[in-house]
Amino acid sequence: MKRKVIITADGSSTISVPELNEHYHSVNGAIAEAKHVYIITGFKEVEKDEISILEIGFGTGLNSLLTLIESEEKSKSVFYQGVEAYPVSTSELSVLNYIEELKADNYSDSYKFMHDSDWESEIKITDKFTLLKQKKSFTEIEDIDKFDLIYFDAFGPDVQPELWTEDVFRKMYKSLKPNGILVTYSSKGIVKRALRSVGFSIKRLDGPKGKRHILRATKIVESI
């Protein structure tokens, strides 16, 4: 499928897939949405100095870049595992403007390194940020009790409903540590039902511009 880079409402870029009428980030603001959904309601909710994160849909690397910046500012150590079946091309990456829009020139080399680094290898991006990129389908994830936080950033359930099923969320649930959380931009009924059905406790939260609500789901494990 053909993809093209577009500019969203807050001036930051994203990738559009015209054939699916879908975008990698919100057209109302790529950076604004990512910060709201994944940093404010996700990363900042994990009260640990060492955090293990799984991103479903590594894509442009915007979420990983924002997490790196936040973790450096808060002096937290991060292990970041990004899963992506269809990596972004070098030509697409060359015109993404996240460094400029974030005024984060000091992270330019780190962001480039994230994309240039080998897949299937743990890479130290900085002293406190380790990245593992995996080129595979979300349905192939078999991790158990590994992550504190999941960024669930797949294409929407209207476009790819097979990525928002009970089977997929059961894998997410198993991969989280007890009391781990999953955050996602979609609050559709089918998403809430699928999350609840596999054991998550969910909370509907205010969304970013252009989206009324988002979801945060917690893996509640009751003590015996």
TIPA-958345 format. One record per residue (C-alpha): residue number from 1; residue in one letter; chain; x, y, z. Coordinates in nm, 3 decimals, always signed. Last residue first. Layout:
<lomars>
LOMAR seq type mol      xx      yy      zz
LOMAR NUM    A   A       X       Y       Z
...
</lomars>
This chain:
<lomars>
LOMAR seq type mol      xx      yy      zz
LOMAR 224    I   A  -0.442  -1.508  +4.728
LOMAR 223    S   A  -0.347  -1.166  +4.595
LOMAR 222    E   A  -0.565  -1.025  +4.321
LOMAR 221    V   A  -0.396  -0.952  +3.989
LOMAR 220    I   A  -0.531  -0.641  +3.821
LOMAR 219    K   A  -0.388  -0.585  +3.475
LOMAR 218    T   A  -0.486  -0.225  +3.413
LOMAR 217    A   A  -0.648  -0.070  +3.105
LOMAR 216    R   A  -0.627  +0.299  +3.013
LOMAR 215    L   A  -0.864  +0.409  +2.742
LOMAR 214    I   A  -0.918  +0.720  +2.529
LOMAR 213    H   A  -1.215  +0.958  +2.507
LOMAR 212    R   A  -1.355  +1.250  +2.309
LOMAR 211    K   A  -1.104  +1.256  +2.026
LOMAR 210    G   A  -1.048  +1.562  +1.809
LOMAR 209    K   A  -0.811  +1.731  +2.053
LOMAR 208    P   A  -0.673  +1.480  +2.301
LOMAR 207    G   A  -0.892  +1.232  +2.490
LOMAR 206    D   A  -1.051  +1.245  +2.833
LOMAR 205    L   A  -1.020  +0.912  +3.011
LOMAR 204    R   A  -1.216  +0.587  +3.014
LOMAR 203    K   A  -1.087  +0.342  +3.273
LOMAR 202    I   A  -1.050  -0.030  +3.221
LOMAR 201    S   A  -0.991  -0.327  +3.450
LOMAR 200    F   A  -0.839  -0.594  +3.228
LOMAR 199    G   A  -0.931  -0.960  +3.261
LOMAR 198    V   A  -0.952  -1.105  +2.910
LOMAR 197    S   A  -1.319  -1.011  +2.859
LOMAR 196    R   A  -1.266  -0.659  +2.989
LOMAR 195    L   A  -1.020  -0.574  +2.712
LOMAR 194    A   A  -1.241  -0.724  +2.441
LOMAR 193    R   A  -1.547  -0.541  +2.569
LOMAR 192    K   A  -1.367  -0.208  +2.584
LOMAR 191    V   A  -1.230  -0.251  +2.232
LOMAR 190    I   A  -1.568  -0.352  +2.089
LOMAR 189    G   A  -1.726  -0.048  +2.255
LOMAR 188    K   A  -1.483  +0.194  +2.096
LOMAR 187    S   A  -1.241  +0.378  +2.324
LOMAR 186    S   A  -0.946  +0.392  +2.086
LOMAR 185    Y   A  -0.635  +0.598  +2.168
LOMAR 184    T   A  -0.468  +0.322  +2.367
LOMAR 183    V   A  -0.302  +0.273  +2.702
LOMAR 182    L   A  -0.208  -0.059  +2.860
LOMAR 181    I   A  -0.112  -0.086  +3.226
LOMAR 180    G   A  +0.087  -0.322  +3.449
LOMAR 179    N   A  -0.066  -0.408  +3.786
LOMAR 178    P   A  +0.091  -0.757  +3.768
LOMAR 177    K   A  +0.352  -0.760  +3.486
LOMAR 176    L   A  +0.220  -0.734  +3.135
LOMAR 175    S   A  +0.284  -0.993  +2.861
LOMAR 174    K   A  -0.013  -1.206  +2.964
LOMAR 173    Y   A  -0.256  -0.915  +2.930
LOMAR 172    M   A  -0.117  -0.817  +2.590
LOMAR 171    K   A  -0.149  -1.175  +2.464
LOMAR 170    R   A  -0.508  -1.180  +2.590
LOMAR 169    F   A  -0.554  -0.849  +2.409
LOMAR 168    V   A  -0.463  -1.015  +2.078
LOMAR 167    D   A  -0.694  -1.312  +2.129
LOMAR 166    E   A  -0.977  -1.090  +2.253
LOMAR 165    T   A  -0.960  -0.896  +1.929
LOMAR 164    W   A  -0.827  -0.553  +1.838
LOMAR 163    L   A  -0.570  -0.641  +1.571
LOMAR 162    E   A  -0.822  -0.839  +1.363
LOMAR 161    P   A  -1.038  -0.525  +1.344
LOMAR 160    Q   A  -0.791  -0.363  +1.102
LOMAR 159    V   A  -0.960  -0.056  +0.952
LOMAR 158    D   A  -1.258  -0.006  +1.185
LOMAR 157    P   A  -1.046  -0.123  +1.479
LOMAR 156    G   A  -0.793  +0.157  +1.419
LOMAR 155    F   A  -0.433  +0.101  +1.307
LOMAR 154    A   A  -0.223  -0.021  +1.598
LOMAR 153    D   A  -0.100  +0.207  +1.876
LOMAR 152    F   A  -0.127  -0.001  +2.192
LOMAR 151    Y   A  +0.143  +0.154  +2.411
LOMAR 150    I   A  +0.199  -0.115  +2.672
LOMAR 149    L   A  +0.339  -0.053  +3.019
LOMAR 148    D   A  +0.510  -0.241  +3.300
LOMAR 147    F   A  +0.625  -0.520  +3.068
LOMAR 146    K   A  +0.763  -0.872  +3.104
LOMAR 145    D   A  +0.500  -1.089  +3.275
LOMAR 144    I   A  +0.499  -1.333  +2.978
LOMAR 143    D   A  +0.613  -1.253  +2.624
LOMAR 142    E   A  +0.451  -1.449  +2.339
LOMAR 141    I   A  +0.399  -1.184  +2.072
LOMAR 140    E   A  +0.330  -1.345  +1.733
LOMAR 139    T   A  -0.018  -1.193  +1.697
LOMAR 138    F   A  +0.138  -0.847  +1.693
LOMAR 137    S   A  +0.295  -0.938  +1.359
LOMAR 136    K   A  +0.671  -0.925  +1.318
LOMAR 135    K   A  +0.973  -0.700  +1.275
LOMAR 134    Q   A  +1.104  -0.663  +1.628
LOMAR 133    K   A  +1.283  -0.353  +1.751
LOMAR 132    L   A  +1.462  -0.375  +2.087
LOMAR 131    L   A  +1.565  -0.041  +2.235
LOMAR 130    T   A  +1.759  +0.033  +2.554
LOMAR 129    F   A  +1.739  +0.376  +2.715
LOMAR 128    K   A  +1.942  +0.463  +3.026
LOMAR 127    D   A  +2.298  +0.496  +2.892
LOMAR 126    T   A  +2.159  +0.611  +2.560
LOMAR 125    I   A  +2.037  +0.427  +2.249
LOMAR 124    K   A  +2.168  +0.101  +2.389
LOMAR 123    I   A  +2.057  -0.157  +2.132
LOMAR 122    E   A  +1.891  -0.493  +2.200
LOMAR 121    S   A  +1.891  -0.680  +1.870
LOMAR 120    E   A  +1.601  -0.816  +1.663
LOMAR 119    W   A  +1.617  -0.524  +1.419
LOMAR 118    D   A  +1.944  -0.341  +1.375
LOMAR 117    S   A  +1.980  +0.028  +1.454
LOMAR 116    D   A  +1.922  +0.292  +1.186
LOMAR 115    H   A  +1.574  +0.383  +1.312
LOMAR 114    M   A  +1.660  +0.431  +1.677
LOMAR 113    F   A  +1.999  +0.578  +1.578
LOMAR 112    K   A  +1.822  +0.858  +1.390
LOMAR 111    Y   A  +1.621  +0.942  +1.701
LOMAR 110    S   A  +1.935  +0.933  +1.915
LOMAR 109    D   A  +2.122  +1.159  +1.671
LOMAR 108    S   A  +1.842  +1.416  +1.671
LOMAR 107    Y   A  +1.797  +1.413  +2.049
LOMAR 106    N   A  +2.002  +1.728  +2.114
LOMAR 105    D   A  +1.805  +1.902  +1.840
LOMAR 104    A   A  +1.486  +1.868  +2.044
LOMAR 103    K   A  +1.285  +2.173  +1.945
LOMAR 102    L   A  +0.982  +1.942  +1.956
LOMAR 101    E   A  +0.867  +2.064  +1.614
LOMAR 100    E   A  +1.218  +2.040  +1.468
LOMAR  99    I   A  +1.291  +1.694  +1.607
LOMAR  98    Y   A  +0.947  +1.571  +1.504
LOMAR  97    N   A  +0.971  +1.687  +1.140
LOMAR  96    L   A  +0.934  +1.366  +0.937
LOMAR  95    V   A  +1.086  +1.424  +0.594
LOMAR  94    S   A  +1.385  +1.187  +0.613
LOMAR  93    L   A  +1.180  +0.919  +0.785
LOMAR  92    E   A  +0.967  +0.870  +0.475
LOMAR  91    S   A  +1.273  +0.831  +0.253
LOMAR  90    T   A  +1.430  +0.584  +0.495
LOMAR  89    S   A  +1.119  +0.369  +0.487
LOMAR  88    V   A  +0.883  +0.304  +0.780
LOMAR  87    P   A  +0.879  -0.057  +0.894
LOMAR  86    Y   A  +0.586  -0.287  +0.806
LOMAR  85    A   A  +0.532  -0.557  +1.070
LOMAR  84    E   A  +0.626  -0.338  +1.367
LOMAR  83    V   A  +0.688  -0.434  +1.729
LOMAR  82    G   A  +0.875  -0.192  +1.955
LOMAR  81    Q   A  +1.039  -0.310  +2.276
LOMAR  80    Y   A  +1.162  -0.029  +2.503
LOMAR  79    F   A  +1.370  -0.095  +2.814
LOMAR  78    V   A  +1.374  +0.232  +3.006
LOMAR  77    S   A  +1.582  +0.372  +3.291
LOMAR  76    K   A  +1.438  +0.684  +3.454
LOMAR  75    S   A  +1.617  +1.017  +3.504
LOMAR  74    K   A  +1.296  +1.226  +3.483
LOMAR  73    E   A  +1.424  +1.445  +3.197
LOMAR  72    E   A  +1.593  +1.147  +3.033
LOMAR  71    S   A  +1.276  +0.938  +3.063
LOMAR  70    E   A  +1.062  +1.213  +2.913
LOMAR  69    I   A  +1.293  +1.260  +2.614
LOMAR  68    L   A  +1.322  +0.885  +2.554
LOMAR  67    T   A  +0.946  +0.842  +2.585
LOMAR  66    L   A  +0.884  +1.119  +2.333
LOMAR  65    L   A  +1.127  +0.953  +2.091
LOMAR  64    S   A  +0.971  +0.609  +2.145
LOMAR  63    N   A  +0.625  +0.746  +2.078
LOMAR  62    L   A  +0.743  +0.924  +1.763
LOMAR  61    G   A  +0.924  +0.618  +1.626
LOMAR  60    T   A  +0.754  +0.653  +1.289
LOMAR  59    G   A  +0.588  +0.313  +1.309
LOMAR  58    F   A  +0.661  +0.119  +1.629
LOMAR  57    G   A  +0.311  -0.033  +1.616
LOMAR  56    I   A  +0.236  -0.214  +1.941
LOMAR  55    E   A  +0.485  -0.057  +2.178
LOMAR  54    L   A  +0.604  -0.263  +2.472
LOMAR  53    I   A  +0.760  -0.081  +2.767
LOMAR  52    S   A  +0.978  -0.190  +3.061
LOMAR  51    I   A  +1.033  +0.079  +3.324
LOMAR  50    E   A  +1.312  +0.125  +3.577
LOMAR  49    D   A  +1.267  +0.418  +3.817
LOMAR  48    K   A  +0.910  +0.313  +3.889
LOMAR  47    E   A  +0.586  +0.503  +3.940
LOMAR  46    V   A  +0.422  +0.419  +3.610
LOMAR  45    E   A  +0.143  +0.674  +3.557
LOMAR  44    K   A  +0.375  +0.920  +3.382
LOMAR  43    F   A  +0.436  +0.669  +3.103
LOMAR  42    G   A  +0.069  +0.607  +3.028
LOMAR  41    T   A  -0.184  +0.889  +3.064
LOMAR  40    I   A  +0.064  +1.174  +3.012
LOMAR  39    I   A  +0.316  +0.996  +2.791
LOMAR  38    Y   A  +0.111  +0.760  +2.575
LOMAR  37    V   A  -0.226  +0.922  +2.512
LOMAR  36    H   A  -0.156  +1.292  +2.567
LOMAR  35    K   A  +0.200  +1.306  +2.432
LOMAR  34    A   A  +0.110  +1.098  +2.128
LOMAR  33    E   A  -0.199  +1.307  +2.053
LOMAR  32    A   A  -0.018  +1.640  +2.075
LOMAR  31    I   A  +0.275  +1.512  +1.867
LOMAR  30    A   A  +0.052  +1.393  +1.585
LOMAR  29    G   A  -0.195  +1.682  +1.594
LOMAR  28    N   A  -0.557  +1.691  +1.478
LOMAR  27    V   A  -0.460  +1.458  +1.192
LOMAR  26    S   A  -0.414  +1.195  +1.463
LOMAR  25    H   A  -0.121  +0.959  +1.418
LOMAR  24    Y   A  -0.022  +0.677  +1.182
LOMAR  23    H   A  -0.305  +0.775  +0.949
LOMAR  22    E   A  -0.595  +0.588  +0.791
LOMAR  21    N   A  -0.812  +0.626  +0.481
LOMAR  20    L   A  -0.717  +0.264  +0.411
LOMAR  19    E   A  -0.604  +0.324  +0.052
LOMAR  18    P   A  -0.487  +0.673  +0.148
LOMAR  17    V   A  -0.230  +0.549  +0.404
LOMAR  16    S   A  -0.110  +0.870  +0.570
LOMAR  15    I   A  +0.216  +0.915  +0.757
LOMAR  14    T   A  +0.258  +1.184  +1.019
LOMAR  13    S   A  +0.404  +1.530  +1.049
LOMAR  12    S   A  +0.391  +1.792  +1.322
LOMAR  11    G   A  +0.239  +2.136  +1.266
LOMAR  10    D   A  -0.027  +2.105  +1.538
LOMAR   9    A   A  -0.300  +2.037  +1.278
LOMAR   8    T   A  -0.120  +1.754  +1.101
LOMAR   7    I   A  +0.132  +1.771  +0.815
LOMAR   6    I   A  +0.138  +1.482  +0.566
LOMAR   5    V   A  +0.384  +1.208  +0.471
LOMAR   4    K   A  +0.265  +0.959  +0.210
LOMAR   3    R   A  +0.197  +0.587  +0.201
LOMAR   2    K   A  +0.119  +0.349  -0.083
LOMAR   1    M   A  +0.000  +0.000  +0.000
</lomars>
